[in-house]
Structure formats: C-alpha cells, structure tokens
Amino acid sequence: MNKLIIILFVFIPSLAFTQLNNQLLQYNQSINKDSLEKTVLKLQAYGTRFAFQPNRKTIAEDLKQQLQSYGFSTKIDSFYVENFEYPYHSGIINNSWQYNVVGERIGQYARDTFFVVGAHYDAISFSPANQPCFDTTPGADDNASGVSAIMEIARLYHIHNITPTKTLRLELYAAEEVGLMGSNEAIKRSANKLTEHITGMLCLDMIANQDEFPKQPSSVALTEYDNSQDLTDFSMNTAALYSELMPYATTDYYKSSDSYSYYIWGRKAIFIHEDQFHPFYHSPQDLSSTLNYDYFAKVTQLAFSITYLATATNYYFPISLPQTPNPSHTQFSLLENPAKDKIRFTYNSPKPENPIVQLINRMGQVEKTSNLSAYKISSQEYQIPSQDLRAGVYFIRIGKQTEKIVVIK
C-alpha cells in the first residue's frame, strides 16, 4: 500500500440496530493480546514471507494446521504464477506455485451463503535506498497483524462453540504484495461456483499501529466501496455499539489490499486498517516489538464483532430462520438513541418483578441506580432523566440485559 496521510472524518450514520447482543458483549471479553502476539511472533520467526521464497508452502501448511486446531474445515488452494517479472523491470522471471489457506465454519441455515474475512500472509521489505531485501521480511504489522486477528476470530468461534447461520469463510492470501494475486484467485474460484453467494468481504490489513500521541478515542479507518454502502453502514454502526474506537469512512487505499479484488468482481467489501501507517512499513524494522497491542486488540474486537453479527445473527443480510416463539422472553428496547434530556425505553416481562436498573458510564462507574418502578411513566414505558449527565456513551443494565445509549447535549 502506498503511504498517504490524508484523513477524512465523517459522521457515523444513524444506528440501524440499537438492541445490543448480550452474547457478543460477553464474547468480546475473550479477545486476548497474548494470543495475538503469539501468532505475530510465529509469523515473524520465519525470517521472510516474501511470495517467491522457498518457505511459502511451509508457512501455508502451518497456518492451515492452526485453523484446523480451532475446528475449522480447512484446505490449501494452490494456483500457479507463470512468467511474472518481479521486481518490475528487473529481468527476474518468477514461476511458482502459490498457496491460499481457506477455513470454513458451515452455516446452519444457509451453507451456500458466505461472509468472508480475509488477510494476506506474505510480506515485502525494502532498504532505505529502496532496494529489495526479500530475505528479511518480518512483516509484523503488514500483515501478520491481519492474520493474527483472523486466527483470534477463529479461536473465539472455537472456544465459544459458535455455530453461524451463514457460512463463515476465513481466507489467508498468498502474493498480495506483488499484485493482490491470492485474493483475485480466491474470488475468481468462488465466482465460478454459481451456487455460492458472497454477502460481503471484510479485509484486515495493517491493524496494529497507533500514533505515539493518539486521538481520544483511538481512530480506525474503514475504507469503503461504492457498491457496498449497506456493509459500510453496518460496520460503522457495529463500531459505534461494540468498540471503543472512533471509526471513519474513507476511500483512501481502496485499491491497496485484498478487498479490492472482491470489489472488482462485483462483491461488497470493507477494508479495516490503522489510522496512521506503521513508521517501518515495508522495512526489516516492521517487528512485533513496535506494535501497540492494546490498540491491536481493540481493532480485533471490532473485526470479531462485525464477523459475528454478519454470520451468527440476522443484522446483516437477513436469511429465513425457523421461528421459535418464547412466551417467557423479557423484552427491553430503547425508544430513542441517541438521547438528549431523557432516556426512554420499554420493558416487558411475563413475570411480575421490579428489578434494579443501573446506568453505567464507559469507565464502569454507576451513575444512577434504582428500582425499575421509579422510572415508570406508563404500563411498559420508562424514562431516566439525563439532563445531569455528560455527553457520551452509557450502558443501561436491567438484570442480565444491557443496552448501549449515546447521550448528547
């Protein structure tokens, strides 16, 4: 990717869903920085992951084995690169097999409907004099970070035994740095299978660097495509509800990573990357020790949230699901979000009860607490005064249910 520091912030679009998914809130707590670092160090330890080095199949086999250990049905898709000159105008002709790694968790109700999460695992380095140094490509941020996030997503699906409604496909691409070859091959194969429907593609590339003096809250870029507005809105809404990051939509770098391959084949895509590019981008100094693992974990949490909601719920690309009515289900729903002078919500329980209501700020401090009856204004409607609250994000907790609310002034 070409380094260009032009940042365009846009307002977050209106929230398409305000009912928080309590399971996702719990799963998000399982994102583990040590687990992320372990995979980055493993990839860095190969010394080089340049696309045409002899160790490329070994790396692919190791990645396949790791995905298999998380219960994914996994394979290697090989493709041949023939008569490819690289470096360009060097006279060096490369002929080699390349190896994409693909893992799937089959959808319970729509096995031929796919949400794809992809990242490239190859790397490239140049010296300060812009000379290639292909024997030393640690590629910690670019792009062991994206691969590690995908492995963390796979680990969470495994430890929480998550069965998606649509099929989750995880793709690790070869030869991205020499022309998006792996992702182009992946979508071409999918397009040739007329029974496959790709609902969207989430690309993760360079997600572990943060400025020394970061904005508060931390920023994350969502590169969007003109055919994918619903996926962009969905991802922005998910960031607002389930992350501590400040997302902004941009078209910068839209040709620079594997999401572009999906876009040019007519599929919807979104590309998540760090706000400011790593200072040692495409150099032998792109090492694990230079990454910000706190920021890295937050971006991974966002990637997992998008993946979970897109595959295990009907928030994005709804499909027909069997209806299982539950007459004992307690319903808690916000009537307005954001709220200004008062927080309005409905609460309906089949059991007579008067539970405790807590209003909690983002620091985990309880701002208000009372019995539900104290806020009642009608049979099922309730109001919490919010004039005395600072603008910001809060959580309303009633029993085991939690909703996220934005208070404005």
PyMOL commands that set and color helices and strands:
alter all, ss='L'
color gray80, all
select helices_A, chain A and resi 22-28+33-44+56-69+140-159+181-192+229-242+259-264+288-290+293-312+372-375
alter helices_A, ss='H'
color red, helices_A
select strands_A, chain A and resi 73-85+93-105+110-120+166-173+197-204+219-223+246-250+269-274+331-334+342-348+356-361+366-371+381-385+392-398+401-407
alter strands_A, ss='S'
color yellow, strands_A
deselect
rebuild
show_as cartoon
